[in-house]
Amino acid sequence: MIRRDTIQTIIETARIEEVIGDFVSLKKRGANYLGLCPFHNEKTPSFSVSPSKGIYKCFGCGKAGNVVNFVMEHEHYNYPEALKYLANRYGIEVEEEEVTPEMKRELDERESMFAVNDFVTRYFHQNLLQSGEGKSVGLSYLKERGFLESTIEKFQLGYALDKRDDYSKHAIKNGYKKEILVKTGLTIDKNDFLIDRFRGRVIFPIHNLTGKVIGFGGRILSSEKSTAKYINSPDSDIYNKSKVLYGIYFARNAIVKENNCYLVEGYTDVISLHQAGIENVVASSGTSLTVDQIKLIKRYTPNITILYDGDPAGIKASFRGIDLILEQGMNVKIVLFPEGEDPDSYARSHRTSEVQEFIKKQATDFIKFKTNLMMGETAGDPTGRAALIKEIVNTIAQIPDGINRAVYIKECSTVLDIPEQTLMNELNKTLRRKFRKQSRPQEDIPLPVETVKPVQELIEIDPLDVSGYEKQIMQFILRFAYHTIVVNEDEQDKEWQVVDFIIYDFNRDHIKFENPVYNKILNEYVLASDEGRRLEDKYFTFHEDQDIVQTVIGLLAEPYQLSENWKKYKIYPKKGEEDMVEYFYSYILPLKSRLISKELRKIMDLLKTTDDESEMYLLQQQYYELKKIANMLDERRHRIFNH
């Protein structure tokens, strides 16, 4: 268990914009930061991070929380794991009791999978550096490729011995379950005989965004043609190859800094470029590029540069994946390396400055690159040329932004020597087909009998709804709890702290919020006041009650910020600071009136159904008492707002 004072140190040290910035590309907007939400698919940023309040809030999907909540939600960590992650990021020492084999068995399945991956990663690395087979086969291969010891350490490269069950036995001997080894894909269970999936291979651990090993890639070094050159871990609860990019953990900060992501094919391409000082690079690990992988890059930059090894057949095969990138509204450039070269070999045989200069000079817009490549193949072939034009227009149609589409149509008109209007007509036909395809209902899903609700249902408003007033009062309390106000009660001015006056006012009239979480928050203020404590925002945003955390963050987060032009023209909106008493009464008096009206309605309903004279008398007395209070409230509202 982590000590309470250590938890407090972690919370006070961790900067939410830095932590979230490791996962999401954030742009400063006034006092806050804005980015694309990592929890749902969106094209317009609605994910707001407030450094001053220490909170994040997505105004699209509603996700909200503090820095610990973010790590828990994004990485599927429990509370202690999230704290340890933050402690590690900021170099804060966390004292822990030693993990015994018995405690390992008590870990949940997901944690155990991470744990066994970490254990086997270290074992592979040890094999590479210390075993005879590892040094003679694996390490010599990596050294031949020019990888330095620091690079091998950085990427945790390793070697799996060419034995049937070497690391499986070793892991089980050290307290890890056979079932977990099988679930991670490290081990194959054949009739209760364990077989190592990776044997006689150089191992490339695959990391998630926080640096945890979630899977492995293995390269065999023999020339046996019947054996796959590369194999990967199968999908598991912690590894999904279609949602992962090799090297993203090491590249994410550089991608944000350079505002560009280099996409390559293999592990060694990534490693060689990193060693050359070019770190904004990731690999799809030989799989076809997926939408999830594209979205992962889009969190950090809208710009992708794909580095190809010069094989035209391979390039053409990847065009579909590039269309997916364009569909996401991203900018794609292509770099073609000289024949016989790939990013790995070129980085090893050239200086860093030469590699950077080559990429800069050779980077070509994808549509221009595709047009030029295919034009060379259709020279003297009218039918092929017509098909090329349709293909290029279809690619342009993937771009969601209309202005960008128009620019590409204009450029392609010049390159293809085709009238711009002809291309535009073809584009419009393609877009119409695409729209019809997307909007056509599926035949096997029956449509509801009534698809539109009556208008009166959509606009019906409860005249006694109090949620809006309660929300404003709760926001008022959180913002001004310890401000001093002067209130005139019984023709005498008296100074109060805002929260103390609200507590007094609620108790005097025997009211409470309808929202139960608001009552919990107010009660926290009552307890703090009794003990002479002051409650800051962080007390609530890091509260153990998650209902309180989510509610307070929702109240503190603001979806809009005022333009600097408002200040320029000396326009200052009222926020409650100018006359806090009037601001408070403008919400509390209508709230009380509505609450009393609800009680009056309940009493009237009871009077209609009771035949008991004594009960009827009591109800009438309650009704008249409440009516008096209602009249007093109306008088107070008139006196306050019409003075």
N, C-alpha and C positions, 0 to 999 in steps of 0.2 A: 504494500500500500504506500502511495506517495504522500509524504508529509504535507500538512496543510500550508506551512510557510513556503515550501517549495512550489506548491501549486500557485500560490499568490505571486511568487517571483516570476513564474512562467507567464501568468496572465498579464502582469505589469510590463514584462519585457517584450512580449510578442507584439509586433506591429501588424495589424490586420491587412493593411494594404500590401506589405511585403510578402506575407504568407500567401495571400490569395493571388498576388502577382506572380508567384511561382507556377501557378496553374492557369491563370487567365490574363490575357493582355488587357491591361487597364490604362485608360486615358484620363488625365486630370480634367475635371469639370467643376470649376469653382473650388469649394472646400472639399468636395467628394471626388471619387473616381468612378468611371463608368466602363463597362465591358459587356461582352456577350455572356449570357448565363451558362455556366457549365452543367446545369441540371436539366435544361430542356433546350430544344432546338429553336433558335431565333436568329433572325437576320438583322434586326434593329436592336442595338444594345439597350437593355432595361435592367441590368444588374448593377446596383449601386453599392459602393463601399464608402463608409464614413469613418475616416481615421479618428476624428475627434470623439465620436461616440463609440468607436470600437465595434461596429456592427456592419453586416451586409444585408441587403434586401433585394430580391428580384421582383420587380413590379409586373412581370409577365406571369410567372408561375407561382409566385408567393413565397418561395423559399427564403428564409431569413435566419439569422443567428449571429453568434460571435465567432471569434477566431478558432476556438476549440470546436464549436459546432460545425464550422466549415470543414475542418480536417476530418471530423467524424463522418460527415455526410458524404464528402467527396471520395474519401479513401475507404469508407466502410469500416472505420476503426471504432473500437469502444473508447470510453472516456480515458482510461489510463494510457492506451496506445496513442491517442491524439496528444495527450500531455507530453508523453515521451518523445514523440515526433517534434513537437515545438521546442522542448528542452534541448534536443540534439541540434536543432537548427540554430539556436541561439547560444550554444555552448554552456548550458546550465546543467550542473551535475545532479543526477537523480539517484539517490541511494535505494537499492533494491535488495531484497533477500535473494539468496541463490536459488535458482530454479532447479528443483529436484526432478528425477524421472516421474515421481508420483504426481507432482504439480503439472508436468507436461501432459500427462494423461487426462488431467482435468481441463486443459485448454479446449476451447471449442474447435470444431473441425477446421474452420477457415484460418484461425490463428495457427493451428497445427500445420496447415499446408504451407503457410509462410515460413514457419519455423523449420520444417524439414527442407524446404528449398534453400534456406540460408545455410543450414548445416551441410547439405550436399555441395553447395557452391564452394564453401571453404575446403571441403574434402577434394573436389576437383582441382582447385587451385593448388592445394598441397601436393597432389599427385603430379601436377605439371612441373613444379619446382623441385620436388624432392625424390620422386620415384625414378628408377632407372628407365622404365618404359616411357614415363612422362617426359623426362628430359631428352631422351634420344629421339623420340617420335614427335611429341607435341611441341616442346619448347624449341627444338631445332627448326621446326616448320615456321613457328612464329618469328624466330630470329631471322630466318631466311627472308621473310616478308618485311624485315626491317623494323619490327615492333620493339620499342624500348621497354625496359623493365617497368618504368613508370606507367607506360600505356597498358601493359599487361595487368598491372595492379589496379589501375583506374577502372578498367572494364571487367575486372575479376575473371579473366580468362582462365580456363582450366583444361584438364584432360581426364577422360574416363578410360580406365584401364580395360584392356581387351579380355575381360573375364565375364562369366555368365551372370554372377550375382554379387559382384564385388561391393559396390556402394550400398546396395539393398541390405546386405548382411551387416555392413558397418553401421548403417543408420538404425537398424533394429537393435543391434547390440548396445547402442547408445540411448535406447529408450523411446525411439519413434515407432509408431504403429505401422504394421504392414498395410492396413486399410488406407492410411493417409498417403503412403508411398504410391499406392495404386491410383488413388484419386488424383494426385498431382500429375500422373502420367510418367513419373520417373521409373516405375516398376510395372512389369507385366506379370499378371498372375495366371499361370497355366496349370490347372489341376493341382493347385497348392504348391507348385514349384515357382519360385520367384526368378524373374529374368530382368536384368538391367536393360532398359530401353536404349541407353547410350553405351556403346562398347567400342573401344579403340578409336575414339573420336576426340578432336579438339572441341572444347565446350565454350559456347558463347552465352552467358546468362542474359536473360531478357528482363529488364527492370520496368516497374511501373513509374508513375510520375513522382512518387516519393522515394524512389530508389530501392524498393523492395523487389526481390527476385520473384517473378511470377511464372517463369518458364525458361526453357533452354533450347538453344539450337546447337546441333552437333555436326561437325564436318569430318568425314572419314578421309584418311590420307593414303589408303591403298588404291591401286589402279583397277580394282575389281569392278567390272562394268555392271554386274548383276546387283550390286549394292548401291543404294541411293547415296549420292555425294553428300547431301544435307538432309537431316531429319530434324523435326521440331517437336516440342512437347504437344500433346493433343490438348484440345480445349478442356478446361476444368472450371471449377467454381471461382478461381482467381485468375485464370488466363483465357482470353478469347482473342485468337490471332487476328481476327477481322477488326478488332478495336484497339490494337496495340501497334506501336511503331518502335522499331529497335533504335535505341539511342536517345529517345525523347527525354529521358531523365537528365542526360548530360547536355542536351541541346537547348532546353526550353528557355533558359535565360539569354543565351546567345541569339536565339530566334527573335525574341522580343527586342533585343538591342539592335540587331541588324535589320529588323522588320522584313525578314525574308527567311524562308526555309528551303534548304537544299534537300531534294529527295533522291535517294540512290536505291540500288537494288539489294546489295548484300552487306553482311556484317563487316567484312574487311574494308569495304568502301568507306563506311562510317568511321572505322577506327583509324584508317590511314589519314583521312582528312582531319580528324581531331588531332592526330599527332602532328600534322602540318600547321596546326593553329587555326583551322577552319572548323568551328564547333557548331554552327547552326545547321546541322545535317542529321537526317534520320533515314531509316531504310524500311521498306515494306516487307523485307525478308523474303523476297521471291514470290509473294502472294499478289494476286490482283488487287489493285487499290480499291478500298471500300469507302462508302460514305462516312462511316464512323471514324476511319483514319483521317479523312479529309477534315472532318469537324474538329478532330483533335488538334490538327495544325492550325485551323482557323481560330482557335482560342488565343493563339499567340501572334498570328500575322495573317493578312489577307493575300500574301504573296508567296508563291511556290515556284522554285526553279528546279526543273527535273534534269538530272545529269545522266546522259546516256553513253553507252560504250561504243556506239557507232554501228550497231547491227540494225539495218533498216527493217528487217522482219520483226525484231523485238520491239522497235519503236512503233510500228503500225499496230502491233498487237495490243499496245498500251493506250491507243487512242480513246477507247471506250472509258477507261479510267480517267483520262484527262477531261472528257466531256462531263464526268461527274464533278470534277473540280470546278469547271465553269458553271455548272448548275448551282453550286454553292456561292456563286458571286465572287469567286476568287480570281486573282490574276496569275496566269501561268506562262512561264518562259521555259525554253528548251536550250540545253547546252549539249552539243554533240562532240564527243572526244575523237581524236584522230583514230583511224582504222588500226585495230590491234591494241588500243589503249582503253582502259576504263578508269573511273575515278581513283581506284586503289593504286594501280600501276603508275598513273600520271602523277599522283601526289608523292609517290616514293621516288620518282626519277626527276622531279623538278623542285625548285625552291618554292617556299610558300608564296612569295610575291609573284612568281611566275604562274602558279596555279590560280591565284586570285585574279590576276590580269587576264588570263585565258578565259576564265568563267565570265568575267565582266564583258570582254569583247565578243564572246561567242553567244551570249544569252540572247535568244531571239523569241519574240512573241509567238505563242503557240500557233495561233491561226495563220500568221504569216509563214511560219515554219512548215505547217501542214500543207498550205497552199503550194509553196515552192517545191516541197518534196513530191507531191502528187502530180504537179504540172510536168515534172521531168519524166514521170512514168506514162503520161498520156499524150506526149508530143506526137502529132500526126495521127491521132486517133479521136475523131469527132465524138464517137459514142462514149469513149472513156472520158473525154473532156466534159461532156454533159453530165456524166455521173459524178465527176469531180466537183462540178459547180453545186450540184445538189448536196453532196457530202459536206462541202464547206458551209453552205447555207444552214444545213442541219446542225452543224457545230455552233454557228453563231446563234442559232435559236435557243441553245442551252443557256445563254447568258441572261440572267434575270433583269438586268438594268437596260432600259430602252435606249438611253443615250449611248452607252457602250456598244450596243448592237448596231446603232446607226453609224458610229465611227468605223466599225469593222466592215460594214457593207460598203462604205465609201472607199476604204483602202483596198478591199478585195476587187472592187469595180476597176480600179486602176491596174492592179496586178494581173487580173484575169482578162482585162480588156473587154468587159461586159458592161452594158449600160447600168447605171446605179439603180434605175427604176425597175429593171428586169430582176435584179437580185432582190430588191425590196418586195416585189410582188411574190417571188418565190418564198421569201422569208415569212411574209404574212400568211401564205397558204400553210407553211409548216407550223407556224404558231397556232393557227386555227385548228389544225389536226391535233396538235399537242393538247390544246385546251379541251377539245371534245373528248379526247381519250381520258384526260384526268377527271372530267366532270361526269362521264358516263357512269350511271349506277351499275353495280354488280348484279347480274341476273339472279344469282342464288340468294340474294339478301332481300327479303320483302320490304317494300317501302311502308312506313306507317300510314294508317288510314288518314290521319290528320297531321299534316306536317307543320302547320302554322297555328300558334295559339291565338285566340281572340284578342283583339287590341286591348279590351278592358282588363284582361288578365295581366298584360304586360305592364300597364301603367298604374295598376291599383296600388294605393299607398295607405298604410295604416295610420290614421290621424293621431293615434296614441302611442306610436312607436317612439321609444326613448333612446335607442342605440346611438343615434347621432349626437344627442346632447351628452350622454354618458362618455362617449369617446372624447369629445371636446374638453370635458371637465378632467378626465384622466390625463389627457395630454397637458392640460394647464397645470395639474399637480406635478407631473414629471418635470416640466420645464421650470416652474417657479416655486417649487416646494419651500425653499428657505429664503425667499424674498420677503421683505417686510412690507406690509400694507397697513393703511389706516382705515378702520371701518367705524362708521357712525351707528352705534347701537344704543337705543333709548336716549337719543339726543346727546350722546357722549362719544367723543373720538377715542379710539383705543387701538394701539399698535398690536399687530399679530404677525406671526409667520404664516405664509399662505396655507401650508398643509395643516397647521394647528387650527386655523380658522375654519377650514373645510371640515375637519373632524368634529369641531364644536358645532358647526351649523348642521351637519348630518345628524348628530346625536340629539340636538335640540328638537328637531322636527321628526325624529324617529324614522329616518329614511335610510335606505342603503341602495347600492347599485343593483340593477337586475342582472348585470353581467357578473357571474360569480368570481371570475379571475380579477376583475377590478376590485372587488371586495377583499380578495386576498392581498392585492398590492396595497390598498389603503390600510389594511390591518398591519402590514409590515411597517408602515410609517407610524402607526399607533404604538407598536412595540418599541420601535427605535426612539420615539419621543419619550416614552416612559423611562427608557434607559439612558437618555441624554445623548443618543447617537444621531449622526446625520447620514442619510443614505444617498450615495452617488449613483449615476446611471449604471456603472459597472456592477453594483450590488445586484441589480435586477437582470442585467444582460448575461451575468454568469451565475444566476440563481440555480439551485438544485431542482426547482420545480420548472419543468420545461414549458408548461402552460404560461407561467409568468414570463419566462424568457421570450417566447414567441410573441406574446401579447405586447410586451414593452418595446421590443424591437419594431414591431408593426406600428406602434404609436410614435416612436422616435424617428423612424425613417421617413424622409420626405421625397416624393417622386419628382418634384420639380425644384429648380433653383432659379432665383431671380437673375435676370440679365444685368450685366454691369451698366447697361444703358439706363436702368431705373435710377441708379445713383447719379449718373451723369446729368439726368434731367431733374434731379432732386425729388424723385417720387419715392416715398417710403411708406410701404403698406403697414397697416396696424397689425401687430402680432400679440397684443395683450400687455406688453410692457408699459404702454403709455398710461392706461388706467385699468389696473388689474382688477380692482373691485368691480367696476362696471363690466369688464370682460367676463368675470366669474358669474356675476348675477345674470348676464345675458343668456347663460346656459343653465344655471342651477334653478332659476325661477321657472322657466318652461318645463324643466325636468320634473320639478316637484308638482307642478300643475298637472302634468300628464299622469304621473304616478297616482295622484289623488283622484283624477278622473277615472282611472282604471278601477280604483277601489270603489268609487261611487257607482260605477257600472256593475261591479260584482254585487254590491248591496242591493241595487235595484232588481237584479236577476233573482236574488234570494227572496226579496219581498214578494215577487210574483209567484213563488213556488211554496212559500210557507203558510200554514194555517194556524200555527202556534202563536197566540196573542203575545205571550211574554217574549218570545224570540223576535216577533215583529216589532215590539216596543224597543228592544235593544238595538235592532238594526236601524230603526228610525233615529235613535239617539246618535249612533255612529255616523249616520248619514248627515245629520245636522252639524255635528262637530267637524266633520271633514269639509262640509260646505263652508263653514266659517273660516277654516284655514285656507280654502281655495279663494275666498273673497279677500282675505288678508294678503295672499300672494299677489292677486291681481292689483291690489292697492299699492303694494311695494314696487311692483313692476312699473306702475304708472308714475310713482313718486321718483323712482331712480332714473327712468328714461325720458321723463318729460319735465325735468326741473328747469 
